[in-house]
Amino acid sequence: MANTGPVARHSSPITAAAEGLPLIVQALEFAAHKHRDQRRKDAQASPYINHPIALANVLVLEGAVDDPVVLSAALLHDTVEDTQTTPAELREAFGEKIAAIVEEVTDDKDLPKAERKRLQIEHASHISHEAKLVKLADKICNVRDVAYHPPAKWDLARRREYFDWAKAVVDQLRGVHPALEKKFDEAYALKP
């Protein structure tokens, strides 16, 4: 077959997410493996991986975020906090930027719960733009989950307390993404 010249390319722009699709798929596979034996606390004991996927979904479909680094970090955001994954392992697999974002949104499980919650509020305004997007998507998804599929053992007071705490965190993120902030406010309106 004769060479007829360069292959014609589509004239439509390719989004950053499409160009970063291999990275996003690698992050999804890594997170699925790490969370494979975990379940959420809702009455249905949903597979844990549904939560990181929900974050990526919120970022892409509701926030029009197409940065593959942010989307990968969203998929990986709970691996260090809730699995045996180390920051070094994330750096090795995904590079410094993604590992740094994940570390920014990771609580220190050695601290008491009340202290971890206080520190989330205190640190939220000081994290990177990318980490703020991940944190905002996380709070949107968690508030929706508490509204529609609450943890089985949480009473009304604990659910209400969670909503208020999540709002305190998001209030420190204001200005990062107005459309996603509006989505959080809509979810917050579901407060029981």
Secondary structure as GFF3:
##gff-version 3
##sequence-region A 1 192
A	DSSP	alpha_helix	16	19	.	.	.	ID=ss1
A	DSSP	alpha_helix	21	34	.	.	.	ID=ss2
A	DSSP	alpha_helix	50	57	.	.	.	ID=ss3
A	DSSP	pi_helix	58	62	.	.	.	ID=ss4
A	DSSP	alpha_helix	68	76	.	.	.	ID=ss5
A	DSSP	alpha_helix	79	82	.	.	.	ID=ss6
A	DSSP	alpha_helix	87	94	.	.	.	ID=ss7
A	DSSP	alpha_helix	96	104	.	.	.	ID=ss8
A	DSSP	alpha_helix	113	124	.	.	.	ID=ss9
A	DSSP	alpha_helix	129	148	.	.	.	ID=ss10
A	DSSP	alpha_helix	156	171	.	.	.	ID=ss11
A	DSSP	alpha_helix	178	188	.	.	.	ID=ss12
###
